[in-house]
Amino acid sequence: MNETAVLLEPTFVRQLKFYLFISIECPSISTAIYVLYRFFRSYEIRSRLNNHSIIALLFTSCIAITTELPITLRFLKTGNVQPKSKGFCLFWIWYNFSLQSINLFLMAWLSIERHILIFHSNLIQTSIGRTTSRWIIS
């Protein structure tokens, strides 16, 4: 059985994606590092409970930008995966899927958390509500 894969995508499309991604990657890395620096530098922002989910989302997105995107860029530039092994391909698929799933889960959780904090703020004004929301949110 032949184990080579046929690229169904023209070279021009891959090159276009490569240059688009590389032009966006550098500003996104610097912006993510700056925002994380500002979050960790300010004790007031870092200590507030409603910012913990945002910090987690920023951290996982920064990991995805700095570790997974270079693998994708190398594939788009050369047209094949380096190193050429089935194990690395499986790892790349798993790693990409895991990072995307974590980011999607955090975004969903963050939207639910924001909804509760904004539209149901009366639930967290009592001491029981604050304690319950602290355990549910975190």
VOBA-1610 file (N, C-alpha, C; in pm, whole numbers, padded with zeros to 5 digits, always signed):
BEGIN
Met+00084-00117+00000Met+00000+00000+00000Met+00089+00124+00000Asn+00057+00220-00082Asn+00133+00343-00093Asn+00097+00436+00022Glu+00197+00489+00094Glu+00171+00573+00210Glu+00189+00721+00180Thr+00213+00759+00055Thr+00227+00900+00023Thr+00090+00960+00001Ala+00076+01083+00040Ala-00050+01154+00024Ala-00039+01249-00094Val-00145+01264-00164Val-00149+01354-00278Val-00207+01487-00230Leu-00134+01595-00259Leu-00185+01726-00223Leu-00289+01768-00326Leu-00407+01798-00279Leu-00513+01842-00367Leu-00519+01994-00377Glu-00427+02059-00310Glu-00426+02203-00304Glu-00314+02256-00393Pro-00342+02351-00480Pro-00236+02406-00565Pro-00128+02477-00482Thr-00009+02484-00538Thr+00104+02547-00470Thr+00077+02694-00441Phe+00011+02761-00533Phe-00019+02903-00515Phe-00106+02926-00391Val-00203+02840-00369Val-00292+02855-00253Val-00214+02834-00124Arg-00125+02734-00123Arg-00043+02710-00004Arg+00048+02829+00023Gln+00109+02885-00082Gln+00197+03001-00064Gln+00119+03123-00015Leu-00001+03140-00066Leu-00085+03251-00022Leu-00119+03237+00126Lys-00156+03116+00168Lys-00183+03091+00310Lys-00058+03113+00394Phe+00055+03068+00344Phe+00181+03084+00417Phe+00211+03231+00444Tyr+00206+03314+00340Tyr+00238+03455+00357Tyr+00133+03527+00440Leu+00010+03486+00430Leu-00095+03545+00514Leu-00071+03510+00661Phe-00044+03383+00690Phe-00021+03341+00828Phe+00106+03402+00886Ile+00211+03408+00807Ile+00337+03461+00861Ile+00327+03611+00886Ser+00247+03681+00806Ser+00230+03825+00829Ser+00146+03851+00954Ile+00063+03757+00992Ile-00021+03773+01111Ile+00047+03717+01236Glu+00135+03620+01219Glu+00195+03553+01335Glu+00282+03646+01419Cys+00367+03724+01358Cys+00458+03811+01434Cys+00383+03913+01519Pro+00287+03987+01464Pro+00213+04080+01551Pro+00129+04009+01657Ser+00078+03891+01626Ser-00004+03822+01726Ser+00080+03771+01842Ile+00202+03725+01815Ile+00291+03681+01924Ile+00327+03799+02013Ser+00367+03910+01952Ser+00406+04026+02033Ser+00287+04082+02111Thr+00169+04084+02052Thr+00051+04132+02123Thr+00013+04040+02237Ala+00017+03909+02215Ala-00018+03814+02321Ala+00080+03824+02437Ile+00208+03836+02408Ile+00307+03849+02516Ile+00287+03980+02592Tyr+00257+04088+02521Tyr+00234+04216+02587Tyr+00111+04211+02678Val+00002+04154+02628Val-00121+04146+02709Val-00101+04057+02830Leu-00035+03943+02812Leu-00005+03856+02927Leu+00085+03928+03027Tyr+00183+04003+02979Tyr+00270+04080+03067Tyr+00189+04180+03149Arg+00097+04251+03083Arg+00014+04350+03154Arg-00076+04282+03257Phe-00131+04165+03223Phe-00216+04093+03318Phe-00135+04049+03439Phe-00018+03993+03417Phe+00062+03942+03529Phe+00130+04054+03607Arg+00152+04166+03545Arg+00217+04278+03613Arg+00123+04346+03712Ser-00005+04357+03677Ser-00102+04427+03761Ser-00168+04329+03858Tyr-00145+04350+03988Tyr-00202+04261+04089Tyr-00354+04274+04091Glu-00404+04396+04070Glu-00549+04418+04074Glu-00621+04338+03965Ile-00568+04340+03846Ile-00629+04266+03736Ile-00611+04116+03756Arg-00492+04076+03797Arg-00461+03934+03815Arg-00542+03871+03926Ser-00571+03945+04032Ser-00638+03886+04148Ser-00789+03878+04132Arg-00847+03951+04039Arg-00992+03946+04022Arg-01032+03814+03960Leu-01134+03754+04018Leu-01176+03620+03979Leu-01226+03613+03835Asn-01294+03718+03790Asn-01350+03713+03655Asn-01243+03725+03546Asn-01120+03757+03582Asn-01012+03764+03483Asn-00934+03634+03469His-00955+03539+03557His-00879+03414+03551His-00906+03336+03423Ser-01030+03335+03378Ser-01062+03265+03253Ser-00998+03334+03133Ile-00995+03465+03136Ile-00931+03539+03027Ile-00782+03510+03023Ile-00719+03505+03139Ile-00576+03473+03145Ile-00550+03333+03091Ala-00636+03237+03128Ala-00620+03099+03078Ala-00636+03095+02926Leu-00735+03168+02873Leu-00756+03172+02729Leu-00637+03236+02658Leu-00587+03345+02711Leu-00470+03409+02652Leu-00348+03318+02656Phe-00331+03247+02766Phe-00216+03158+02780Phe-00222+03043+02679Thr-00338+02978+02665Thr-00348+02867+02570Thr-00339+02917+02426Ser-00392+03035+02399Ser-00378+03091+02264Ser-00233+03124+02233Cys-00161+03174+02331Cys-00019+03204+02313Cys+00060+03075+02288Ile+00025+02969+02358Ile+00090+02840+02334Ile+00062+02792+02192Ala-00062+02807+02146Ala-00097+02765+02011Ala-00022+02847+01906Ile-00011+02976+01929Ile+00057+03062+01833Ile+00206+03030+01825Thr+00267+03005+01939Thr+00413+02987+01941Thr+00458+02844+01914Thr+00372+02745+01932Thr+00416+02607+01913Thr+00350+02536+01795Glu+00222+02557+01773Glu+00153+02484+01667Glu+00161+02555+01533Leu+00150+02685+01533Leu+00151+02760+01407Leu+00282+02746+01329Pro+00399+02741+01392Pro+00522+02718+01313Pro+00522+02583+01240Ile+00461+02482+01298Ile+00452+02352+01229Ile+00366+02367+01105Thr+00255+02438+01119Thr+00167+02462+01005Thr+00238+02545+00898Leu+00311+02646+00941Leu+00384+02730+00844Leu+00489+02649+00768Arg+00558+02562+00838Arg+00658+02478+00770Arg+00591+02387+00667Phe+00475+02332+00703Phe+00401+02248+00608Phe+00357+02330+00487Leu+00306+02450+00510Leu+00261+02532+00398Leu+00377+02575+00308Lys+00494+02596+00365Lys+00609+02637+00285Lys+00667+02523+00203Thr+00683+02406+00264Thr+00749+02294+00195Thr+00652+02200+00126Gly+00529+02194+00174Gly+00432+02103+00114Gly+00430+01965+00176Asn+00517+01940+00273Asn+00514+01813+00345Asn+00551+01836+00491Val+00525+01737+00571Val+00547+01747+00715Val+00690+01707+00747Gln+00756+01787+00830Gln+00892+01756+00874Gln+00889+01730+01024Pro+00933+01625+01078Pro+00989+01505+01018Pro+00878+01418+00959Lys+00914+01342+00857Lys+00817+01259+00787Lys+00799+01128+00862Ser+00707+01129+00956Ser+00676+01005+01028Ser+00529+01006+01065Lys+00474+00887+01072Lys+00333+00873+01106Lys+00308+00920+01250Gly+00404+00892+01338Gly+00391+00933+01478Gly+00383+01083+01494Phe+00467+01156+01419Phe+00465+01302+01428Phe+00335+01358+01372Cys+00286+01300+01264Cys+00158+01345+01207Cys+00044+01324+01307Leu+00043+01207+01370Leu-00060+01181+01470Leu-00048+01276+01588Phe+00075+01302+01632Phe+00096+01397+01741Phe+00048+01535+01700Trp+00079+01580+01579Trp+00040+01713+01532Trp-00112+01726+01528Ile-00179+01624+01477Ile-00326+01626+01473Ile-00382+01633+01614Trp-00330+01548+01705Trp-00379+01547+01842Trp-00352+01681+01911Tyr-00233+01735+01893Tyr-00194+01860+01958Tyr-00280+01976+01908Asn-00299+01985+01778Asn-00381+02090+01720Asn-00525+02078+01769Phe-00581+01958+01766Phe-00717+01936+01811Phe-00732+01969+01959Ser-00634+01931+02040Ser-00640+01958+02184Ser-00638+02108+02212Leu-00547+02180+02148Leu-00539+02325+02170Leu-00667+02395+02124Gln-00718+02356+02008Gln-00841+02418+01960Gln-00959+02386+02052Ser-00967+02263+02101Ser-01076+02225+02191Ser-01068+02300+02323Ile-00948+02313+02377Ile-00931+02388+02502Ile-00971+02534+02482Asn-00928+02594+02371Asn-00966+02733+02344Asn-01116+02749+02327Leu-01180+02657+02256Leu-01326+02665+02239Leu-01398+02648+02371Phe-01353+02554+02454Phe-01414+02534+02585Phe-01399+02660+02671Leu-01279+02718+02672Leu-01258+02839+02751Leu-01341+02956+02701Met-01357+02969+02570Met-01442+03076+02517Met-01587+03057+02555Ala-01635+02932+02549Ala-01773+02905+02589Ala-01791+02933+02738Trp-01697+02885+02819Trp-01705+02909+02963Trp-01697+03057+02995Leu-01613+03129+02925Leu-01597+03272+02946Leu-01725+03347+02911Ser-01793+03307+02805Ser-01917+03375+02769Ser-02027+03347+02872Ile-02034+03224+02924Ile-02132+03193+03029Ile-02099+03272+03155Glu-01972+03276+03191Glu-01929+03350+03310Glu-01963+03498+03298Arg-01934+03557+03183Arg-01965+03698+03162Arg-02115+03724+03167His-02193+03633+03111His-02338+03648+03115His-02387+03650+03260Ile-02337+03559+03341Ile-02378+03554+03482Ile-02333+03680+03555Leu-02210+03723+03533Leu-02159+03840+03603Leu-02226+03970+03561Ile-02271+03979+03437Ile-02332+04102+03388Ile-02483+04103+03411Phe-02552+03999+03366Phe-02698+04001+03369Phe-02759+03946+03496His-02683+03873+03573His-02734+03816+03698His-02645+03855+03814Ser-02606+03982+03815Ser-02516+04028+03921Ser-02583+04026+04058Asn-02716+04028+04062Asn-02785+04022+04190Asn-02765+03887+04258Leu-02734+03783+04183Leu-02710+03651+04243Leu-02580+03646+04321Ile-02486+03732+04287Ile-02356+03726+04354Ile-02337+03839+04454Gln-02443+03913+04486Gln-02430+04023+04582Gln-02437+03975+04727Thr-02496+03861+04753Thr-02501+03808+04889Thr-02376+03726+04917Ser-02350+03701+05043Ser-02229+03624+05077Ser-02240+03480+05029Ile-02359+03421+05035Ile-02379+03285+04984Ile-02362+03284+04832Gly-02415+03383+04766Gly-02402+03392+04621Gly-02257+03409+04577Arg-02181+03493+04650Arg-02039+03511+04617Arg-01961+03382+04634Thr-01989+03311+04744Thr-01919+03185+04769Thr-01955+03081+04663Thr-02083+03071+04632Thr-02128+02975+04530Thr-02071+03010+04393Ser-02078+03137+04356Ser-02028+03177+04224Ser-01877+03161+04216Arg-01808+03184+04327Arg-01662+03165+04326Arg-01626+03021+04297Trp-01701+02926+04353Trp-01674+02784+04329Trp-01719+02742+04190Ile-01830+02797+04143Ile-01880+02759+04010Ile-01793+02820+03901Ile-01760+02948+03915Ile-01684+03017+03811Ile-01541+02964+03803Ser-01479+02943+03916Ser-01341+02895+03910Ser-01341+02745+03904
//
